[in-house]
Amino acid sequence: MKPTITTTEYNYITQQVNDLTSAYLAVNDFQVRLAVRAKTIERVTPLLPSDELNTQHFLAGLETDRLSRKAAAKLLELLVPMVDPFPVLSTKKLAKLFRKVKKLKQPEWAGLKRYELTYLGWNDGGNQKKYLVAPYQGRLIGIQGELSPQTVKGVCAICQTIGNVALFLSTTKSSGLGTYTKKGNYICRDSNQCNRQLTDPQALTDFLTVVQPQRKN
Ligand SMILES: [Zn+2]
């Protein structure tokens, strides 16, 4: 099975399916349920590889009236092998991305659902730090910064969703001048949750354009 679904597409499909199961709980009119279901199928179908058996099983499963949350979760599992996941990075590769960090806390790979991750983000709570690894202009870049221990309700600069965000202060070296500027953005404290909410890859790219350190020439 060739992975052809992107992580943001997978998260979008998951959101659509979850919205559908919520609608089933709220709507008693059969015709309305039919219309909501048709809309969901119309939205997700173009994102699925049409020649895969799993796609056919998934779409056939969606036709069920009043699909339960449990059944929906089972259906979504059919898509996982078709998703191009975030790669596993060796300790060496991570060290290269964060050269200046002496004792880099490692991400907890075992608990990660890489098919949901468009970027990798983890916290070093003890040092109030957050680390991000994200694709940018065809390569992976590492961003680090201070993460405020205070959590507030607000819009995340990465996933554009309202949730528990914290001020992330990244240090950016201005090109040529040798001066450092700190850039503050409110982002989700929990980067795994943030990833699940990330359905637009452009939102991540825009964030990275603002916070990424300048490349040395
Ligand atoms: Zn977020």
Residues whose N, C-alpha, C, O or C-beta is under 5 A from the ligand:
A	BS01	ZN	C156 I158 C159 C188 C194
